[in-house]
């Protein structure tokens, strides 16, 4: 790996500010058009990323310019407080030298943050489309390897075909109208996803920031209760995406699995968003999920929209 203190000729790099959110969103949508054929990035998502509590914008963000044109963006954050560091990098395909310079800067910063946590190495993860604008051969040469694949699945919905389902026997569903319900939803998500790949525990306050709790529509987050057992599952959805309604999480506690709860929550998701006037819904799923989620979603008519790989770099600190 090379380390370049200065960017290639003609390029400049500076940290991002909250005022850069619109320009960053435009860049990411330009990359979306190349990778998946449509603009998919929302401004509020960029604004939330830039306000992430584990991001110091002056040190953990990078904007790459070719003259006055924004051609690259990087962001790094630390949810683990240990060796695991996350980063995103988006660079236009004709900017290979600039992308490599950003990797120099970002990998060094990841090692610095892991060292600050007392770790002996940085384990850095980054998500990339399976046909990314980033040069994957150059990534491999730097020691990066794909370690996991996630599918984004989508499905058409209609108010004629996707009615709200009747709950299974003994199951009731309520939305998160109260603070106690919101804390219960957080607990259920933490417990139901604890064994999943790349899971990072989050406190209630951290989770509220992660989901932009101040503007979240809590009527679209539900808790499922099983008679004589209690609260056992949660469905968190969002209606703030232009292209489709979105199921961010479907979590069922291990003792309650295999009783049709996942199927019921999925159909509730379809019916709710059809009634809201949406014609398309989607979600993301780990293709190696041991709970059988991918097969469940496919049985209910969801099909591949696009796929994303998690890439990993293990780098000693110091």
N, C-alpha and C positions, 0 to 999 in steps of 0.2 A: 504494500500500500504506500502511495505517495502522500506527502503532506505539503500542501501549498498554502503559504501564508497570504498570498495575493491572488485575486481572481485572474483568469485568463484575460488577455488584452481585449479591450472594448467592453468588458463586463464589469459590473459593480454589484456589491452586496451590502445590504443594510438590514437592521432588525425591522420587524413589522410593528405597527401601532394599530389601535382600534379603528383609526381613520382609514386604514388600508383595506378594510373588509370588503368593500364593493369591488375594488380592483382584483383582490385575491379570488373572490367569487367568480368574476368574469374569466380569469385565467383557468380556474378549475373546470368551468363549464366548457371552455375551449378544448380542454383535455378530455372531458366527458364525450364531446362530439367525436373526437378521434377514436376513443376506446370503446364506447358503447352506442354511438350513433345518436345521442340526444343529450341535452343539458339536464343534469340531475342534481346539481349542487344548489342549495338554498342559502340565501344571505344570512339567515338567523343561525344556521349551523356554523358558518365561519365565525360569526360574532361570538357564539358560545365557545368555540375552540380558542379564540384569542383571549377569552376571559377565564380559561381553565385555571383552577387554583394551583395546580402543580406546574404552571408555565410562568417563567420569568421572561417576558417578551424581549427584554434587552439582551438576553443571553440564549434564549431557547427558540428564537424565530429568525428566519432568513428570507429576504426578498432578493431575487436575482434579476438584474436589469441588463438588457442589451441596449445601450444608449438610454433612451427614455422608456423603452418598452419592457413591461414586466413579463419575464419569460420563465420564472421559477419561484417556488415557494417551499419552505421547509418549516416544520414545527416539531418540537420535541417536548415530552412531558414524562413525569415519573409518578405513577400511581402506586408503585409497590413499596417505596421507601427502602428498597434493597437493590438487588442486581438487575431486575427487569425494568427496562426503559423502553418507551414507545416513541415512534417518530413517524411523520408523514413527509414525503417529498413528492412534489409535482413539478415537472420540467417539460417544456415543449420538446418535441423529438429532434429538432435541429440544434440542440444546445448540450451536446454530450460533454464537452469540456467544462461547461458551467455546472452540469449535474455532478460531475466527479469532484469539482471543487466544493460544492455543497456537502457531498458525502464526507470529504475530509473534515470539514468544519463540524458537521453534525455527529459523526462518529467520535471525534475527540470530545465533544461536549457530553455525549452519552457516557463515555468513560469517566469524565469528570464528575458527573452527577452520581454515578454508581459508587465512585470512590468516596464521595461525600456522605453516602449512606453506610460506609464501612464495608462495602463489598470488595471482593478481590477481582471481580470481573464484571463487565457489563454484558447482559444478554438483551440485545436490542431487537425489537420486532417492528415490522413495517408491513402495511397492507398494500398490495399492488394488483391491479387488474391482470388477468392471465395473459392479455396481449397489451402490455403497458407501453407508454411512451419512453419509459426508462430503459436503458440498455442492460438487459439481464445478463448478457455475457460479461459485461464490465462488473456487474454486481457480484457474479460468481468469482471473478478474479480477485475481488476484495474480500472474499470469505463468506459472503451471504449465501444462504440456501433456503429454498422454499420448504416449509415444515408443515403446512396445513392449508387446506382449501375450503373456502366458503362459497356456497351457491346463493345467489339472489334469485328467489323464485317469485313468480307473478301469476296472477289468475284474473280473468274477467269476472265481474259480478254484475248482477242486475236485481232490481227490486222484484221482478217477476219470478226469478229462479232461486234467489238466495234469501229465504225468509228466516227470521230469527228462530232458532231451534228450541224445542222443549228441553229443559235440563234433564239429565239422567235422574233416576230415582234417588232421593235423599240429598240432591245437590241444590244449593241456592247460590245466586250470584248477586253481588252488590258492587256499586261503583264507589270510588274512594272520595267520598264527600267530606269526611272528617279527618282531622290530624291523626287520630288513632288508626284509621283505616290506611292512611298513607304510610305510617310507620309499619303497619302489618304487611303492606305490599312490599316495602323494602326488605323486611325480614324474610318473606317468602322467596323473593328473588335471590337473596344472598344464600339461603339454604338450598334452593332447588338447582342453582348453578354452581355450587361450591366445587363439585367434582369435574367441571368442564375444563377443557383446554384453555389455558391463558386466563383463567378466572383470577381477578384481583379483588380481594375484600374491600368494600367501601362502607364507610360510616353513613348514617342517615343523612348527615349534612353534605357529605361528599356526593352521595347519590343524587340529592336534590339538585346540586349544581350540574352533575353529569346529564340529567334529563331536562335541565332548564325549568326547574320546578315552579319558578315564579310565573311562567307563561304556559305551563302545561295544562291541558284540558283534562282535569281529573275525572270528568264524567266518562272518559274513554279508557280508564284504567279500572279493572274489575278484580275482585277477590271471590274465589269459589270456596264455599263451605260445604263440607260433607257431614251429614247428620251423625251424631254420636262421636265424631272425630274432631271437627273444628275446621279452621281455615287451612286449606291444603294446596291452593293453586292461585296463580295470578296471571292476568292478561293485560299487557301494557301496549296500547296502540296510539297512533298519532295521525292527525288529519291536517298536518301542516306542510305536506309535500305536494308540489304541483302535479307530479306525474302519477301518483297513486296513493291510496291509503296504505298505512304501514303498521305492521305488527312488530314492535321493537322487542318484546319478550313474551314467551309463553312458558311459564314455569310451573311444574307440578312436583310436589314433594315426593320423594322416592316411595314411601309407604302407600301413596295414593295412585301410583301409576298402574296402568293396565286395566283401568276401570272406565275408560272412555272419556275421561276429563279433557285430555288434550284434543280429541276430536270435537268435543262439544265446544270448547273455547275457540277452536279454529272456525267452526261454523258460525259461532256468535260474532266473530270478527267479520266474516263475510257478510252476514245479514245486517249488521250494524252499518257497515260502510255502504252497502247497497242502498239502505234506507236513507243514508246521508246524501245520496245522489252520485256516489263514486261509481265508475265503471271498471276500475282496475285496482287490485290490492297486491301487496307484496310483503316479503320478509326475507331475512337472511338466515342460513342454517349451516352449521359445521357439517361437512360431508362425512366426517368420522364420528359424529355424535353417537354415543353408545346407547342412547335412549330410543333410537329408531325414529327420530323426528323427521329425517329426510323422507323416509318411506311413507310416514303418516301424511306429510304435506302432499306428496305426489299422489297418494290415493285419493286425495280430495281435490284433484285437478290442478294443482300448482305445477308449473313447468319452469325450466331454467330460463332466466332472463340474461344474466351474465355471471361470471365467477371471479373471485378474488383469492389470491394466495397470500398467506402470511409468510414473509421472509424473515430469517433470523441471522443475526451476526453475534458471535461470541468473541468479545475482545477483552484481554487483560487490562486492568487499570494501571495507571502509572506509565 
